[in-house]
Amino acid sequence: MQKLAEICIRRPVFASMMSLALVIVGAVCYVRLAVDRLPSVDVPTVRVSTTLSGASPEEIETQLSDPVEEAVNTVEGIDELRSVSLPDRSVVVANFNLGRDVDVAAQDVRDRVQSVLRDLPEDADPPTISKVDNDSDPVISVALVGPRSIRELTELADKLVRVRLERSPGVGEIQVRGGRDRTMNVWVDADRLDALGIPITAVRDAIEAQNTDVPGGNVTTPERELALRTAGRLVDVHGFDQLVVATVNGTPVRIGDLGHAEDGTAEARTVARLNGEPTVVLDIVRQSGANTVDVIEGVKRNLELLRASCPATCATW
């Protein structure tokens, strides 16, 4: 009877200790449990991109999107098939059933696309078949605004903000949208070209040939060896204006005689606005497998440090 009483007493104590241990372990695991805003989901998706320079969206649809879409549609296991026809480019996206192996699906798409290559325009670039990485979507976007030109904001975004944010843990890539890079634009008068009998291609060839750095070989001495380089890159508007395009009747014709050079910006291909004002946006893409919440918090911490180094005329983001 005494042993039975001891067993009956010890059993509730043991059960209480086990319950307490499970509660403690559960609490510790809950605190350390990783929380991700965008969990990684592997959806089998294959993208086919084809480029045809100078074509309108209507031509892209009829000459590229439709043939490629009809070929890809015969692949087994497609859950959704859609195409986007843009100026100069066609994008066909195929979403497959979750049970489909994405590598096998990509190979099947590649085989189908190969069968319609002869039906595509001759001047079209070969289609690019790629698997879609779901981790390639931006997890946070940063807008840089202020009382400055788009060119200056682009310089700040590329040389200051991007460099700082790339140091944040888990950041894989930063894409700049709405920016206008600095370029040297050359404006030529067509009437002057025609009067001198100079084709416009001569201007292009002259710029390509004379605006470049050329390796000059090596110079060897008894003590050391030196590498030579011809510094031919033009750095200002005056240099471009003095560039010789051709010689007519023994007289050199320069760009300044045909038109003028301008220290300007590249043609706008993307536009970003914040509250109606032009801005530059940086889309931050996380590394594959990185925790979204941790990446966002790290970016925010670096943004706070950037406020001290950002010029006074640059507004906050």
Contacts in CASP RR format, 6 or more apart in sequence:
PFRMAT RR
TARGET T0000
AUTHOR 0000-0000-0000
METHOD contacts of the structure
MODEL  1
MQKLAEICIRRPVFASMMSLALVIVGAVCYVRLAVDRLPSVDVPTVRVST
TLSGASPEEIETQLSDPVEEAVNTVEGIDELRSVSLPDRSVVVANFNLGR
DVDVAAQDVRDRVQSVLRDLPEDADPPTISKVDNDSDPVISVALVGPRSI
RELTELADKLVRVRLERSPGVGEIQVRGGRDRTMNVWVDADRLDALGIPI
TAVRDAIEAQNTDVPGGNVTTPERELALRTAGRLVDVHGFDQLVVATVNG
TPVRIGDLGHAEDGTAEARTVARLNGEPTVVLDIVRQSGANTVDVIEGVK
RNLELLRASCPATCATW
34 291 0 8 1.000
35 291 0 8 1.000
35 293 0 8 1.000
36 291 0 8 1.000
36 292 0 8 1.000
36 293 0 8 1.000
37 139 0 8 1.000
37 292 0 8 1.000
37 293 0 8 1.000
37 296 0 8 1.000
38 137 0 8 1.000
38 139 0 8 1.000
38 292 0 8 1.000
40 134 0 8 1.000
40 135 0 8 1.000
40 289 0 8 1.000
41 134 0 8 1.000
42 102 0 8 1.000
42 134 0 8 1.000
43 95 0 8 1.000
43 98 0 8 1.000
43 132 0 8 1.000
43 134 0 8 1.000
44 95 0 8 1.000
44 96 0 8 1.000
44 97 0 8 1.000
44 98 0 8 1.000
44 99 0 8 1.000
44 100 0 8 1.000
44 101 0 8 1.000
44 102 0 8 1.000
44 105 0 8 1.000
45 93 0 8 1.000
45 94 0 8 1.000
45 95 0 8 1.000
45 96 0 8 1.000
45 102 0 8 1.000
45 131 0 8 1.000
45 132 0 8 1.000
45 134 0 8 1.000
46 93 0 8 1.000
46 94 0 8 1.000
46 96 0 8 1.000
46 102 0 8 1.000
46 105 0 8 1.000
46 106 0 8 1.000
46 109 0 8 1.000
46 129 0 8 1.000
46 130 0 8 1.000
46 131 0 8 1.000
46 132 0 8 1.000
47 91 0 8 1.000
47 92 0 8 1.000
47 93 0 8 1.000
47 94 0 8 1.000
47 129 0 8 1.000
47 130 0 8 1.000
47 131 0 8 1.000
47 132 0 8 1.000
48 68 0 8 1.000
48 72 0 8 1.000
48 90 0 8 1.000
48 91 0 8 1.000
48 92 0 8 1.000
48 93 0 8 1.000
48 94 0 8 1.000
48 109 0 8 1.000
48 113 0 8 1.000
48 127 0 8 1.000
48 128 0 8 1.000
48 129 0 8 1.000
49 89 0 8 1.000
49 90 0 8 1.000
49 91 0 8 1.000
49 127 0 8 1.000
49 128 0 8 1.000
49 130 0 8 1.000
50 64 0 8 1.000
50 68 0 8 1.000
50 89 0 8 1.000
50 90 0 8 1.000
50 120 0 8 1.000
50 124 0 8 1.000
50 125 0 8 1.000
50 126 0 8 1.000
50 127 0 8 1.000
50 128 0 8 1.000
51 88 0 8 1.000
51 89 0 8 1.000
51 90 0 8 1.000
51 124 0 8 1.000
51 125 0 8 1.000
52 59 0 8 1.000
52 60 0 8 1.000
52 63 0 8 1.000
52 64 0 8 1.000
52 88 0 8 1.000
52 89 0 8 1.000
52 90 0 8 1.000
52 121 0 8 1.000
52 123 0 8 1.000
52 124 0 8 1.000
52 125 0 8 1.000
53 88 0 8 1.000
53 123 0 8 1.000
54 87 0 8 1.000
54 88 0 8 1.000
55 63 0 8 1.000
55 64 0 8 1.000
55 87 0 8 1.000
55 88 0 8 1.000
56 87 0 8 1.000
57 85 0 8 1.000
57 86 0 8 1.000
57 87 0 8 1.000
58 85 0 8 1.000
60 85 0 8 1.000
60 86 0 8 1.000
60 87 0 8 1.000
60 88 0 8 1.000
60 89 0 8 1.000
60 90 0 8 1.000
61 83 0 8 1.000
61 85 0 8 1.000
61 90 0 8 1.000
63 120 0 8 1.000
63 121 0 8 1.000
63 124 0 8 1.000
64 85 0 8 1.000
64 90 0 8 1.000
64 120 0 8 1.000
64 121 0 8 1.000
64 124 0 8 1.000
65 83 0 8 1.000
65 84 0 8 1.000
65 85 0 8 1.000
65 90 0 8 1.000
65 92 0 8 1.000
66 83 0 8 1.000
67 116 0 8 1.000
67 119 0 8 1.000
67 120 0 8 1.000
68 83 0 8 1.000
68 90 0 8 1.000
68 92 0 8 1.000
68 113 0 8 1.000
68 116 0 8 1.000
68 120 0 8 1.000
68 127 0 8 1.000
69 81 0 8 1.000
69 83 0 8 1.000
69 92 0 8 1.000
70 116 0 8 1.000
71 112 0 8 1.000
71 113 0 8 1.000
71 115 0 8 1.000
71 116 0 8 1.000
72 78 0 8 1.000
72 81 0 8 1.000
72 92 0 8 1.000
72 94 0 8 1.000
72 109 0 8 1.000
72 112 0 8 1.000
72 113 0 8 1.000
73 81 0 8 1.000
74 112 0 8 1.000
75 94 0 8 1.000
75 105 0 8 1.000
75 108 0 8 1.000
75 109 0 8 1.000
75 112 0 8 1.000
76 108 0 8 1.000
77 96 0 8 1.000
77 97 0 8 1.000
77 100 0 8 1.000
77 105 0 8 1.000
78 94 0 8 1.000
78 95 0 8 1.000
78 96 0 8 1.000
78 97 0 8 1.000
79 95 0 8 1.000
79 96 0 8 1.000
79 97 0 8 1.000
80 94 0 8 1.000
80 95 0 8 1.000
81 92 0 8 1.000
81 93 0 8 1.000
81 94 0 8 1.000
81 95 0 8 1.000
82 92 0 8 1.000
82 93 0 8 1.000
83 90 0 8 1.000
83 91 0 8 1.000
83 92 0 8 1.000
83 93 0 8 1.000
84 90 0 8 1.000
84 91 0 8 1.000
84 92 0 8 1.000
84 93 0 8 1.000
93 132 0 8 1.000
94 105 0 8 1.000
94 109 0 8 1.000
96 102 0 8 1.000
96 105 0 8 1.000
102 131 0 8 1.000
103 131 0 8 1.000
106 129 0 8 1.000
106 130 0 8 1.000
106 131 0 8 1.000
109 129 0 8 1.000
110 129 0 8 1.000
113 127 0 8 1.000
113 129 0 8 1.000
117 126 0 8 1.000
117 127 0 8 1.000
120 127 0 8 1.000
133 288 0 8 1.000
135 285 0 8 1.000
135 286 0 8 1.000
135 287 0 8 1.000
135 288 0 8 1.000
135 289 0 8 1.000
135 290 0 8 1.000
136 173 0 8 1.000
136 285 0 8 1.000
137 285 0 8 1.000
138 175 0 8 1.000
138 283 0 8 1.000
138 284 0 8 1.000
138 285 0 8 1.000
139 284 0 8 1.000
139 285 0 8 1.000
139 286 0 8 1.000
139 292 0 8 1.000
139 295 0 8 1.000
139 296 0 8 1.000
140 284 0 8 1.000
140 295 0 8 1.000
140 296 0 8 1.000
140 299 0 8 1.000
141 281 0 8 1.000
141 282 0 8 1.000
141 283 0 8 1.000
141 284 0 8 1.000
142 161 0 8 1.000
142 165 0 8 1.000
142 281 0 8 1.000
142 282 0 8 1.000
142 284 0 8 1.000
142 299 0 8 1.000
142 303 0 8 1.000
142 317 0 8 1.000
143 272 0 8 1.000
143 274 0 8 1.000
143 279 0 8 1.000
143 280 0 8 1.000
143 281 0 8 1.000
143 282 0 8 1.000
143 317 0 8 1.000
144 153 0 8 1.000
144 156 0 8 1.000
144 157 0 8 1.000
144 161 0 8 1.000
144 279 0 8 1.000
144 280 0 8 1.000
144 281 0 8 1.000
144 282 0 8 1.000
144 314 0 8 1.000
144 317 0 8 1.000
145 153 0 8 1.000
145 274 0 8 1.000
145 277 0 8 1.000
145 279 0 8 1.000
145 315 0 8 1.000
145 317 0 8 1.000
146 153 0 8 1.000
146 277 0 8 1.000
146 313 0 8 1.000
146 314 0 8 1.000
146 315 0 8 1.000
147 313 0 8 1.000
147 315 0 8 1.000
148 156 0 8 1.000
148 313 0 8 1.000
148 314 0 8 1.000
150 178 0 8 1.000
150 179 0 8 1.000
150 180 0 8 1.000
150 265 0 8 1.000
150 278 0 8 1.000
150 280 0 8 1.000
151 180 0 8 1.000
151 181 0 8 1.000
151 182 0 8 1.000
151 264 0 8 1.000
151 265 0 8 1.000
153 179 0 8 1.000
153 279 0 8 1.000
153 280 0 8 1.000
153 314 0 8 1.000
154 176 0 8 1.000
154 178 0 8 1.000
154 179 0 8 1.000
154 180 0 8 1.000
154 181 0 8 1.000
154 182 0 8 1.000
154 280 0 8 1.000
155 182 0 8 1.000
156 280 0 8 1.000
156 310 0 8 1.000
156 311 0 8 1.000
156 314 0 8 1.000
157 176 0 8 1.000
157 179 0 8 1.000
157 280 0 8 1.000
157 282 0 8 1.000
158 176 0 8 1.000
158 181 0 8 1.000
160 306 0 8 1.000
160 309 0 8 1.000
160 310 0 8 1.000
161 282 0 8 1.000
161 306 0 8 1.000
161 310 0 8 1.000
161 317 0 8 1.000
162 174 0 8 1.000
162 176 0 8 1.000
162 282 0 8 1.000
164 302 0 8 1.000
164 305 0 8 1.000
164 306 0 8 1.000
164 309 0 8 1.000
165 171 0 8 1.000
165 174 0 8 1.000
165 282 0 8 1.000
165 284 0 8 1.000
165 299 0 8 1.000
165 302 0 8 1.000
165 303 0 8 1.000
166 172 0 8 1.000
166 174 0 8 1.000
167 302 0 8 1.000
168 284 0 8 1.000
168 295 0 8 1.000
168 298 0 8 1.000
168 299 0 8 1.000
168 301 0 8 1.000
168 302 0 8 1.000
169 290 0 8 1.000
169 294 0 8 1.000
169 295 0 8 1.000
169 298 0 8 1.000
170 286 0 8 1.000
170 287 0 8 1.000
170 290 0 8 1.000
170 294 0 8 1.000
170 295 0 8 1.000
171 284 0 8 1.000
171 285 0 8 1.000
171 286 0 8 1.000
171 287 0 8 1.000
171 295 0 8 1.000
171 299 0 8 1.000
172 285 0 8 1.000
172 286 0 8 1.000
172 287 0 8 1.000
172 290 0 8 1.000
173 284 0 8 1.000
173 285 0 8 1.000
174 282 0 8 1.000
174 283 0 8 1.000
174 284 0 8 1.000
174 285 0 8 1.000
175 282 0 8 1.000
175 283 0 8 1.000
175 285 0 8 1.000
176 280 0 8 1.000
176 281 0 8 1.000
176 282 0 8 1.000
176 283 0 8 1.000
177 270 0 8 1.000
177 272 0 8 1.000
177 280 0 8 1.000
177 281 0 8 1.000
177 282 0 8 1.000
177 283 0 8 1.000
178 268 0 8 1.000
178 270 0 8 1.000
178 271 0 8 1.000
178 272 0 8 1.000
178 278 0 8 1.000
178 279 0 8 1.000
178 280 0 8 1.000
178 281 0 8 1.000
179 268 0 8 1.000
179 270 0 8 1.000
179 272 0 8 1.000
179 280 0 8 1.000
180 265 0 8 1.000
180 266 0 8 1.000
180 268 0 8 1.000
181 265 0 8 1.000
181 266 0 8 1.000
182 263 0 8 1.000
182 264 0 8 1.000
182 265 0 8 1.000
182 266 0 8 1.000
183 264 0 8 1.000
183 265 0 8 1.000
183 266 0 8 1.000
184 234 0 8 1.000
184 237 0 8 1.000
184 240 0 8 1.000
184 261 0 8 1.000
184 262 0 8 1.000
184 263 0 8 1.000
184 264 0 8 1.000
185 261 0 8 1.000
185 262 0 8 1.000
185 264 0 8 1.000
186 203 0 8 1.000
186 207 0 8 1.000
186 240 0 8 1.000
186 255 0 8 1.000
186 259 0 8 1.000
186 260 0 8 1.000
186 261 0 8 1.000
186 262 0 8 1.000
187 259 0 8 1.000
187 260 0 8 1.000
187 261 0 8 1.000
187 262 0 8 1.000
188 200 0 8 1.000
188 203 0 8 1.000
188 255 0 8 1.000
188 258 0 8 1.000
188 259 0 8 1.000
189 258 0 8 1.000
189 259 0 8 1.000
190 200 0 8 1.000
192 257 0 8 1.000
192 258 0 8 1.000
192 259 0 8 1.000
193 199 0 8 1.000
193 200 0 8 1.000
193 203 0 8 1.000
193 258 0 8 1.000
196 246 0 8 1.000
196 248 0 8 1.000
196 253 0 8 1.000
196 258 0 8 1.000
197 248 0 8 1.000
198 245 0 8 1.000
198 246 0 8 1.000
198 248 0 8 1.000
198 253 0 8 1.000
198 258 0 8 1.000
202 245 0 8 1.000
202 246 0 8 1.000
203 245 0 8 1.000
203 255 0 8 1.000
203 258 0 8 1.000
206 243 0 8 1.000
206 244 0 8 1.000
206 245 0 8 1.000
206 246 0 8 1.000
206 255 0 8 1.000
207 240 0 8 1.000
207 243 0 8 1.000
210 232 0 8 1.000
210 234 0 8 1.000
210 243 0 8 1.000
210 244 0 8 1.000
211 232 0 8 1.000
211 233 0 8 1.000
211 234 0 8 1.000
211 240 0 8 1.000
211 243 0 8 1.000
212 232 0 8 1.000
212 233 0 8 1.000
213 229 0 8 1.000
213 230 0 8 1.000
213 231 0 8 1.000
213 232 0 8 1.000
213 233 0 8 1.000
214 229 0 8 1.000
214 230 0 8 1.000
214 232 0 8 1.000
215 227 0 8 1.000
215 228 0 8 1.000
215 229 0 8 1.000
215 230 0 8 1.000
216 227 0 8 1.000
216 228 0 8 1.000
216 229 0 8 1.000
216 230 0 8 1.000
217 227 0 8 1.000
217 228 0 8 1.000
218 225 0 8 1.000
218 226 0 8 1.000
218 227 0 8 1.000
218 228 0 8 1.000
219 225 0 8 1.000
219 226 0 8 1.000
219 228 0 8 1.000
220 226 0 8 1.000
234 240 0 8 1.000
234 243 0 8 1.000
236 263 0 8 1.000
237 260 0 8 1.000
237 261 0 8 1.000
237 262 0 8 1.000
237 263 0 8 1.000
239 261 0 8 1.000
240 255 0 8 1.000
240 261 0 8 1.000
241 254 0 8 1.000
241 255 0 8 1.000
241 256 0 8 1.000
241 260 0 8 1.000
241 261 0 8 1.000
242 254 0 8 1.000
242 255 0 8 1.000
242 256 0 8 1.000
243 254 0 8 1.000
243 255 0 8 1.000
244 252 0 8 1.000
244 253 0 8 1.000
244 254 0 8 1.000
245 253 0 8 1.000
245 254 0 8 1.000
245 255 0 8 1.000
245 258 0 8 1.000
246 252 0 8 1.000
246 253 0 8 1.000
247 253 0 8 1.000
255 261 0 8 1.000
271 278 0 8 1.000
272 278 0 8 1.000
272 279 0 8 1.000
272 280 0 8 1.000
272 281 0 8 1.000
273 279 0 8 1.000
284 295 0 8 1.000
284 299 0 8 1.000
286 292 0 8 1.000
286 295 0 8 1.000
287 295 0 8 1.000
303 317 0 8 1.000
307 316 0 8 1.000
310 316 0 8 1.000
END
